[in-house]
Amino acid sequence: MSDPKTEHEEEEQPLVEEIEEEEEEEEEEDKEEPIKVNNSNLVELKNACDDYIQKYFNTKTEFIQNHKHTDFKLILGYLSCAFALYGGYYGQVTPFNESKEITFICVVVYFVLNVILVIHTFLFEKDIIFLGEKITSDTKERLTIHTNTKKYSDIYNITFEFHENNSSGKPINGKCNTSKSFGNWFDVNGLMNTELFEKELANGLAIARSGKLHLQ
């Protein structure tokens, strides 16, 4: 006759194994994929850092990204394509003499929209890669992050600009500039040390939040 206790333990064993497997799967999902780039390519290095900055502040801070610059460029892009397509289609289905006027208008509008896009990029968006806001009942915080690299230089420049409006009526404005080599966060194989990079970002935000100007 079999022992009831033994049978109960055997029934529990598969359940325990299933739970452990589920926990292992969740842990694997939580682990971030390693970021590896060609460390001799400055464009890849900068893009990897830019992308991680956006990911970090979107997922590991309370800031909500504002996509106004991207949205504006998308609207202009869609409008440009619409006028180009309509002008091309109208020119195909309408005799040349009749379509000249409409086609000319479409070409002019397409050109103007692209000029506006270029002006917006260089004068307003500039090198902004993250624009985020955090709003509570007492405060409204805005964080703007700029990044850039100079040609043939491995120095990555990050600028944190912080602005806070609060109930005290005394706004806080802070700025932190950090310039470091990509070698601080990438090894010889091009593998990114995300922990070190996150510390850099957290430190830059903390300094900017202090309301002081800091150059590093």
VOGU-3710 file (C-alpha; in Angstrom, 3 decimals, decimal comma):
1> msdpktehee> 0,000/0,000/0,000  1,465/3,399/-1,019  2,130/6,144/1,487  -0,404/9,044/1,082  2,285/11,521/2,115  4,605/10,332/-0,645  1,838/10,586/-3,250  1,055/14,145/-2,117  4,729/15,135/-2,408  4,895/13,646/-5,917
11> eeqplveeie> 1,839/15,683/-6,946  3,373/18,888/-5,557  6,724/18,329/-7,277  5,529/19,104/-10,856  3,767/22,235/-9,597  6,960/23,462/-7,919  8,941/22,787/-11,084  6,401/24,701/-13,190  6,559/27,701/-10,839  10,364/27,665/-10,921
21> eeeeeeeeed> 10,344/27,504/-14,728  7,927/30,446/-14,923  10,127/32,474/-12,547  13,200/31,678/-14,644  11,373/32,775/-17,810  10,331/36,048/-16,143  13,920/36,676/-15,021  15,160/36,075/-18,573  12,575/38,517/-19,929  13,624/41,150/-17,360
31> keepikvnns> 17,261/40,839/-18,408  18,209/43,434/-20,984  19,740/42,333/-24,230  23,423/43,312/-24,295  24,150/46,306/-26,498  27,058/45,702/-28,850  28,253/48,020/-31,607  31,246/48,554/-33,844  33,405/50,647/-31,514  35,336/52,113/-34,434
41> nlvelknacd> 32,146/53,665/-35,810  31,331/56,941/-34,037  27,834/57,076/-35,534  26,946/53,656/-34,095  28,386/54,606/-30,704  26,414/57,854/-30,564  23,192/56,227/-31,759  23,518/53,495/-29,127  23,962/56,095/-26,370  21,136/58,289/-27,687
51> dyiqkyfntk> 18,761/55,322/-27,853  19,675/54,193/-24,349  19,128/57,673/-22,911  15,580/57,660/-24,259  14,990/54,133/-23,004  16,375/54,926/-19,550  14,324/58,062/-18,941  11,175/56,480/-20,389  11,346/53,276/-18,345  13,388/54,018/-15,224
61> tefiqnhkht> 12,285/57,529/-14,285  8,927/59,245/-13,842  9,409/61,539/-16,824  6,969/61,177/-19,716  8,542/61,858/-23,094  7,126/64,715/-25,128  7,203/63,887/-28,847  6,239/67,321/-30,153  9,316/67,697/-32,375  8,876/64,227/-33,865
71> dfklilgyls> 5,139/64,743/-34,340  5,698/68,079/-36,072  8,242/66,553/-38,462  5,947/63,623/-39,215  3,068/65,964/-40,052  5,276/67,972/-42,405  6,608/64,768/-43,951  3,141/63,343/-44,561  1,918/66,625/-46,043  4,959/66,807/-48,335
81> cafalyggyy> 4,347/63,260/-49,559  0,643/63,971/-50,074  1,324/67,017/-52,266  4,049/65,172/-54,187  1,797/62,177/-54,851  -1,179/64,313/-55,809  0,932/66,477/-58,128  2,406/63,411/-59,803  -0,960/61,690/-60,160  -2,706/64,819/-61,463
91> gqvtpfnesk> 0,045/65,344/-64,020  -0,373/61,777/-65,270  -4,149/61,823/-65,736  -4,474/65,407/-66,993  -3,093/66,929/-70,200  0,119/68,891/-69,662  -1,294/72,337/-70,470  -4,190/71,823/-68,068  -2,110/70,353/-65,252  0,733/72,897/-65,260
101> eitficvvvy> -0,853/75,174/-62,699  -1,799/72,484/-60,170  1,519/70,663/-60,600  3,441/73,908/-60,069  1,484/74,637/-56,880  2,196/71,125/-55,555  5,924/71,504/-56,288  6,054/74,895/-54,537  4,166/73,619/-51,476  6,419/70,537/-51,328
111> fvlnvilvih> 9,501/72,768/-51,427  8,144/75,148/-48,753  7,232/72,300/-46,392  10,723/70,829/-46,682  12,312/74,224/-46,024  10,174/74,547/-42,882  11,290/71,054/-41,845  14,970/71,966/-42,215  14,516/75,257/-40,332  12,681/73,507/-37,502
121> tflfekdiif> 15,402/70,858/-37,223  18,282/73,336/-37,064  16,664/76,152/-35,056  14,256/74,415/-32,689  14,974/70,707/-32,374  18,751/71,082/-32,740  20,457/68,180/-30,962  17,637/67,390/-28,515  17,233/63,639/-28,084  14,927/63,630/-25,058
131> lgekitsdtk> 12,261/66,059/-23,906  10,339/64,874/-20,868  7,872/66,193/-18,339  6,822/65,184/-14,851  3,674/66,798/-13,496  2,342/66,485/-9,943  -0,196/68,468/-7,930  2,541/70,818/-6,669  5,210/70,842/-9,352  5,808/70,689/-13,061
141> erltihtntk> 9,252/69,495/-14,111  10,743/69,599/-17,580  13,928/67,812/-18,610  15,680/68,425/-21,912  18,725/66,408/-22,941  21,040/67,399/-25,778  23,855/65,227/-27,133  26,521/65,761/-29,759  29,951/64,660/-30,888  32,522/66,521/-32,914
151> kysdiynitf> 33,861/65,109/-36,143  36,671/62,566/-35,633  36,311/62,852/-31,837  35,287/60,058/-29,464  34,052/62,556/-26,875  30,321/62,310/-26,190  28,800/65,536/-24,901  25,603/65,367/-22,834  23,724/68,449/-21,644  20,958/68,130/-19,051
161> efhennssgk> 18,631/71,126/-18,776  16,157/71,059/-15,910  13,297/73,447/-15,167  10,775/73,224/-12,353  7,720/75,318/-11,560  6,457/74,733/-8,033  3,855/75,995/-5,582  6,432/78,141/-3,769  6,606/80,442/-6,776  10,384/80,063/-7,040
171> pingkcntsk> 11,257/78,219/-10,258  14,351/76,031/-10,325  16,624/76,073/-13,350  19,642/73,813/-13,512  22,104/72,662/-16,126  24,764/69,969/-16,258  27,272/69,450/-19,064  29,171/66,170/-19,239  31,841/65,321/-21,804  33,432/61,879/-21,746
181> sfgnwfdvng> 34,953/59,374/-24,117  32,823/56,511/-25,403  35,530/54,301/-23,911  34,062/54,978/-20,475  30,999/52,877/-21,350  32,130/50,552/-24,172  34,793/47,849/-23,935  37,246/46,850/-26,669  34,635/44,531/-28,190  32,025/47,292/-28,433
191> lmntelfeke> 29,916/45,953/-25,558  28,135/48,686/-23,628  28,333/48,825/-19,832  24,776/49,992/-19,212  25,210/50,174/-15,429  27,998/52,747/-15,711  26,044/54,700/-18,299  22,933/54,727/-16,111  24,989/56,079/-13,206  26,213/58,857/-15,496
201> langlaiars> 22,646/59,734/-16,451  21,353/59,612/-12,881  24,233/61,807/-11,728  23,623/64,340/-14,503  19,927/64,568/-13,632  20,668/64,982/-9,915  23,105/67,826/-10,597  20,709/69,584/-12,981  17,913/69,222/-10,417  20,036/71,011/-7,835
211> gklhlq> 19,477/74,228/-9,763  23,137/74,901/-10,449  25,333/75,087/-13,524  27,817/72,240/-13,630  30,515/71,541/-16,206  32,293/68,188/-16,212
//
